[in-house]
C-alpha cells in the first residue's frame, strides 16, 4: 500500500502526500531526441505487457513502472540530449538561484542539480505556508496542491528569465515534470545521492562537490550534512 494521497494523471502520474518531500525533474522542451522518444515509447509498451508482480498492488506497480521509465529518460538526458541551453552558466545560475529563493520560507530545500538539459531537486513544502496556500485555493475551480504551485512557479519564472537571455519566446521547459514523493529518510538520502551524483555519472566532473550548479558544492562549503535543509543565502 502507498501512503494515502491525492493522485492525478495527465501524461505522467502525479501523487501528492501531506508531509512528504518531493523529488522533481524538469526537462528542457525538445531535450529528448526522436530516437530517445522512440525508445521510451517502446519501453513503456513493453512494461504495460508485463504482469503485475505477485507482491505488488496495482498502484504500487504503476509507481514502479513510472520509476523505470524515469531512469531511461534520465539516462537519455545525460547521454544524448537534443537541447542543452543550461550549459550556459547564465541560465544555470537563474535556475539555481530560483531553487534557493523561497528555501526556508515556502519549503525546505534538500538537494538540487542543474544539468545541461534538465534539473533535479527535492523539497518539502512548509506546513504553515501550505495551509495558508490551500485556504486560498478553496474558492477556485481547479485547485492546485502546494507541490504543483511550488514547482510551477519555478518553471514559469525560470522560463521567462532564460528565454529573455536567449532572445526568444515560446516553450522553454517540457510541459510536465516527473515527480515522486519521498517515503522516508532512507529514501531521501538515496535521492540526494542520486541528484548530487548526476554530474559524475554524466562525466561532467570527478566529484559531486566539484560541480558548480549543485547542492553538493553548497553543502561542502557550508558543512551541511546530507538530509539537512539548505537555507537561502547559505553560499548561493
PyMOL commands that set and color helices and strands:
alter all, ss='L'
color gray80, all
select helices_A, chain A and resi 34-49+58-79+85-87+89-101+127-137+146-166+185-201+208-210+215-222
alter helices_A, ss='H'
color red, helices_A
select strands_A, chain A and resi 6-9+13-16+22-27+107-114+118-125+178-181
alter strands_A, ss='S'
color yellow, strands_A
deselect
rebuild
show_as cartoon
